[in-house]
Amino acid sequence: AQSVTQLDSQVPVFEEAPVELRCNYSSSVSVYLFWYVQYPNQGLQLLLKYLSGSTLVKGINGFEAEFNKSQTSFHLRKPSVHISDTAEYFCAVSGFSSASKIIFGSGTRLSIRP
Amino acid sequence: GAVVSQHPSRVICKSGTSVKIECRSLDFQATTMFWYRQFPKKSLMLMATSNEGSKATYEQGVEKDKFLINHASLTLSTLTVTSAHPEDSSFYICSAAWGETQYFGPGTRLLVL
């Protein structure tokens, strides 16, 4: 069975400050890892994904994440946030196929203060 | 590319009626689509996996007779909420599998009065 833990339900930061959203996963097999962003009343948009290869993954909107197998983590980072980054962020895992179930974390609400 | 649409974007219905939600992959074919439900300020919960030309696979605790799923073509899956009740009010999101990624629709907000 697979599970995803997002330790922080809310993360408030000031505009232009760096941010890290934490994600830990549990799985008995190798997985794909994802970060999705959800703006209010909208669906999910893929920020980035780790399938294989380099453990540092760069995504859209200046976000990046690092896969750490030993710590079973996939933390999301951005060096300088903007007001427009205010949204809900979901970490997720799936098996080695797009037809595999995606298991989502509980989400982290990122709020940016001016 | 890889755009998924949902229709309608929001619907209000009376208790006891049925509501159909469509999920379409616009520029790719998807053998597998997924239906999720999201409660306010909560994460997405997988309801069922929809495979083209075969019966959907429902997650534990999801009533298959209440949430009817049909995947009649490689670009369309439908979710019908039968005899809807206020507790069925929620945000329903579909996704379609393509390549190594699932692409999500914009969601449908259902309000049952």
Interface residues (C-beta under 8 A of the other chain):
Chain A: Y32 F34 Y36 N41 Q42 G43 L44 Q45 L46 K49 L51 F90 S94 S97 S98 A99 K101 I102 I103 F104 G105 S106 G107
Chain B: V4 Q6 T31 T32 F34 K42 S43 L44 L46 T49 I93 S95 A97 W98 G99 E100 T101 Q102 Y103 F104 G105 P106 G107 R109
